[in-house]
Amino acid sequence: MKTVATDGGEQAVLASTSTALGKSNGLRVLVVSQHFWPENLRINEVVLSLRSCGVNVEVLTGQPNYPKGEIFAGYSAIGVGSERHPLGYVIHRVPVVPRGRGGTLRRVANYFSFVLSALIFAPWLTRGERYDVIFVYAISPILQGLPAAFLKRLKHAALVIWVQDLWPDSLESTGYVRNRAALAVVAAVTGFIYRQADLLLAQSRGFVDKIRELAGSGVPIAYHPNPGDIALVEEAADASSAIAIDPGCFNVIFAGNLGAAQALDTIVACAEAIVDPSIRIILVGGGSRATWLREEIARRALRNLELAGQYPAEAMPAILAHASALLVTLGRADNLALTIPSKIPTYLAAGRPIIGALDGEGAALIRDAQAGIAVSAEDAAALASAIVEMRNLPAEQRGAMGASGRAYFDKHLSPTPLAQDLVQHFHKAIGR
């Protein structure tokens, strides 16, 4: 088993978390997530929070390759084995076909390779280990619930699935699958996976009815939101931003995945409509539509829209702290209206005003927190007007929005209280 080092920024985050680690409460949890550290996903921080509550955590995951689709240095696509995270917990890794630069076939191969590898190798990697709970971080694909259901029976453990994306709805809304028969098959498989669980957790209240339609009445469902970013709970150690931010401009920052669900054409059209040269929109992140964005910016000669690239998690607090406002967008689709993008809790934690172009649950959260302005999904003209409106507000009013968002985060979305709630969900699933 190897121990993996981290860079200085991550060490600082880990150190601040490790000081809060509580005594073991005896609860043993195997987290199943196709993607995990050193890939940058929210489940990384959830694991740290669970450990701070005294939970003994291990992780089953694939070889890191997200989001660029290339296997990270120090790892191998065909590698099988276990490593020890710098905080001491064990990560079991199975082979995967890397995502590559995109394309449906390569993405499907990536999904199914993890499922197959986990079914084959997980029993050997976890041999002799006892778990109370198998916990699935169910971003797409929900198929990772299949090896988790197998491990549930093998380990005589409770199975808890935290639903982050609605299948087959998300496949249809993003255009990856449109054939009705294929969508029906996906719905049947999703329902089968749901019914293997002892508890289903929904990241949005809007998910509950949709999950119930497929799961039936035999499995309990509870609402459990995504927490904000642990790194933003504490003050950023380095106040300087990793990206160039013109202090003389109104800098609107979008941070996160640049994919089909984010309605990036709305941002492009919005930038084209804004004539105020002091307003800049900066996109921080990567994803399947990054190349398209770069081409559109060049084709339309947009001087106010910038692709800043990807940055490590430890750089984000300072980047967000220097934003004049933070931007979140989603496409117009029924399932997306039920979704709360994971960036919204992080934006709230950053204490900056938020501008959103999205419908449903995400827009309601921005309004409930009194943290900014929300307009309809895919309405580029309304988004441009909202950005100009935010730009023209007094600085004190924008500051009040940011403070209100942070107060909402502290009360409802802070990592440690949510981890404590998650532990209670685990105990309920075990006792079922």
ChimeraX attribute file (.defattr): number of C-alpha atoms within 10 A of each C-alpha:
attribute: neighborCount
match mode: 1-to-1
recipient: residues
	/A:1	10
	/A:2	11
	/A:3	15
	/A:4	13
	/A:5	12
	/A:6	13
	/A:7	9
	/A:8	10
	/A:9	14
	/A:10	18
	/A:11	15
	/A:12	15
	/A:13	19
	/A:14	18
	/A:15	12
	/A:16	14
	/A:17	18
	/A:18	15
	/A:19	9
	/A:20	15
	/A:21	17
	/A:22	13
	/A:23	12
	/A:24	13
	/A:25	11
	/A:26	10
	/A:27	16
	/A:28	19
	/A:29	24
	/A:30	27
	/A:31	23
	/A:32	25
	/A:33	23
	/A:34	28
	/A:35	22
	/A:36	24
	/A:37	16
	/A:38	18
	/A:39	17
	/A:40	16
	/A:41	15
	/A:42	19
	/A:43	21
	/A:44	18
	/A:45	22
	/A:46	22
	/A:47	20
	/A:48	24
	/A:49	25
	/A:50	23
	/A:51	24
	/A:52	21
	/A:53	22
	/A:54	20
	/A:55	22
	/A:56	21
	/A:57	20
	/A:58	23
	/A:59	25
	/A:60	25
	/A:61	25
	/A:62	29
	/A:63	28
	/A:64	27
	/A:65	24
	/A:66	21
	/A:67	21
	/A:68	17
	/A:69	19
	/A:70	16
	/A:71	19
	/A:72	15
	/A:73	8
	/A:74	7
	/A:75	13
	/A:76	16
	/A:77	18
	/A:78	13
	/A:79	13
	/A:80	18
	/A:81	15
	/A:82	19
	/A:83	15
	/A:84	16
	/A:85	17
	/A:86	15
	/A:87	17
	/A:88	12
	/A:89	16
	/A:90	20
	/A:91	24
	/A:92	23
	/A:93	28
	/A:94	27
	/A:95	23
	/A:96	28
	/A:97	22
	/A:98	26
	/A:99	22
	/A:100	16
	/A:101	13
	/A:102	14
	/A:103	11
	/A:104	11
	/A:105	10
	/A:106	15
	/A:107	17
	/A:108	13
	/A:109	15
	/A:110	21
	/A:111	21
	/A:112	16
	/A:113	18
	/A:114	26
	/A:115	23
	/A:116	17
	/A:117	19
	/A:118	29
	/A:119	19
	/A:120	13
	/A:121	17
	/A:122	22
	/A:123	16
	/A:124	11
	/A:125	18
	/A:126	18
	/A:127	10
	/A:128	8
	/A:129	11
	/A:130	14
	/A:131	19
	/A:132	21
	/A:133	25
	/A:134	30
	/A:135	26
	/A:136	29
	/A:137	25
	/A:138	23
	/A:139	18
	/A:140	18
	/A:141	21
	/A:142	24
	/A:143	20
	/A:144	25
	/A:145	27
	/A:146	21
	/A:147	21
	/A:148	29
	/A:149	24
	/A:150	18
	/A:151	23
	/A:152	23
	/A:153	12
	/A:154	11
	/A:155	18
	/A:156	14
	/A:157	22
	/A:158	26
	/A:159	28
	/A:160	29
	/A:161	26
	/A:162	22
	/A:163	24
	/A:164	23
	/A:165	23
	/A:166	23
	/A:167	25
	/A:168	23
	/A:169	19
	/A:170	18
	/A:171	19
	/A:172	16
	/A:173	18
	/A:174	17
	/A:175	12
	/A:176	12
	/A:177	17
	/A:178	13
	/A:179	10
	/A:180	10
	/A:181	10
	/A:182	12
	/A:183	17
	/A:184	12
	/A:185	12
	/A:186	19
	/A:187	18
	/A:188	16
	/A:189	18
	/A:190	22
	/A:191	18
	/A:192	16
	/A:193	21
	/A:194	27
	/A:195	19
	/A:196	23
	/A:197	25
	/A:198	24
	/A:199	25
	/A:200	27
	/A:201	25
	/A:202	26
	/A:203	24
	/A:204	21
	/A:205	17
	/A:206	18
	/A:207	25
	/A:208	18
	/A:209	12
	/A:210	16
	/A:211	20
	/A:212	17
	/A:213	11
	/A:214	18
	/A:215	22
	/A:216	13
	/A:217	10
	/A:218	13
	/A:219	14
	/A:220	17
	/A:221	22
	/A:222	16
	/A:223	16
	/A:224	20
	/A:225	20
	/A:226	25
	/A:227	27
	/A:228	27
	/A:229	27
	/A:230	23
	/A:231	24
	/A:232	21
	/A:233	17
	/A:234	13
	/A:235	12
	/A:236	18
	/A:237	14
	/A:238	12
	/A:239	13
	/A:240	15
	/A:241	16
	/A:242	15
	/A:243	16
	/A:244	11
	/A:245	19
	/A:246	11
	/A:247	11
	/A:248	8
	/A:249	14
	/A:250	22
	/A:251	21
	/A:252	26
	/A:253	25
	/A:254	26
	/A:255	24
	/A:256	17
	/A:257	19
	/A:258	22
	/A:259	15
	/A:260	17
	/A:261	18
	/A:262	24
	/A:263	23
	/A:264	20
	/A:265	17
	/A:266	21
	/A:267	26
	/A:268	19
	/A:269	18
	/A:270	21
	/A:271	25
	/A:272	19
	/A:273	14
	/A:274	18
	/A:275	11
	/A:276	13
	/A:277	10
	/A:278	14
	/A:279	21
	/A:280	22
	/A:281	24
	/A:282	23
	/A:283	23
	/A:284	21
	/A:285	18
	/A:286	21
	/A:287	19
	/A:288	17
	/A:289	18
	/A:290	18
	/A:291	12
	/A:292	13
	/A:293	20
	/A:294	13
	/A:295	12
	/A:296	15
	/A:297	18
	/A:298	12
	/A:299	9
	/A:300	11
	/A:301	11
	/A:302	13
	/A:303	14
	/A:304	19
	/A:305	22
	/A:306	17
	/A:307	17
	/A:308	17
	/A:309	14
	/A:310	18
	/A:311	16
	/A:312	14
	/A:313	16
	/A:314	20
	/A:315	21
	/A:316	23
	/A:317	27
	/A:318	20
	/A:319	22
	/A:320	24
	/A:321	20
	/A:322	23
	/A:323	22
	/A:324	23
	/A:325	25
	/A:326	28
	/A:327	26
	/A:328	23
	/A:329	26
	/A:330	25
	/A:331	24
	/A:332	20
	/A:333	18
	/A:334	13
	/A:335	21
	/A:336	27
	/A:337	21
	/A:338	21
	/A:339	24
	/A:340	27
	/A:341	22
	/A:342	19
	/A:343	21
	/A:344	24
	/A:345	25
	/A:346	27
	/A:347	30
	/A:348	31
	/A:349	29
	/A:350	31
	/A:351	25
	/A:352	26
	/A:353	29
	/A:354	29
	/A:355	25
	/A:356	24
	/A:357	28
	/A:358	29
	/A:359	24
	/A:360	19
	/A:361	19
	/A:362	25
	/A:363	25
	/A:364	15
	/A:365	19
	/A:366	24
	/A:367	16
	/A:368	13
	/A:369	18
	/A:370	19
	/A:371	27
	/A:372	28
	/A:373	20
	/A:374	24
	/A:375	20
	/A:376	18
	/A:377	24
	/A:378	23
	/A:379	18
	/A:380	22
	/A:381	17
	/A:382	16
	/A:383	29
	/A:384	22
	/A:385	15
	/A:386	19
	/A:387	24
	/A:388	16
	/A:389	11
	/A:390	22
	/A:391	20
	/A:392	11
	/A:393	11
	/A:394	9
	/A:395	12
	/A:396	9
	/A:397	13
	/A:398	21
	/A:399	17
	/A:400	17
	/A:401	23
	/A:402	26
	/A:403	21
	/A:404	21
	/A:405	29
	/A:406	26
	/A:407	19
	/A:408	22
	/A:409	24
	/A:410	17
	/A:411	9
	/A:412	15
	/A:413	22
	/A:414	22
	/A:415	22
	/A:416	19
	/A:417	16
	/A:418	20
	/A:419	23
	/A:420	16
	/A:421	13
	/A:422	19
	/A:423	18
	/A:424	12
	/A:425	18
	/A:426	23
	/A:427	14
	/A:428	14
	/A:429	20
	/A:430	16
	/A:431	9
	/A:432	10
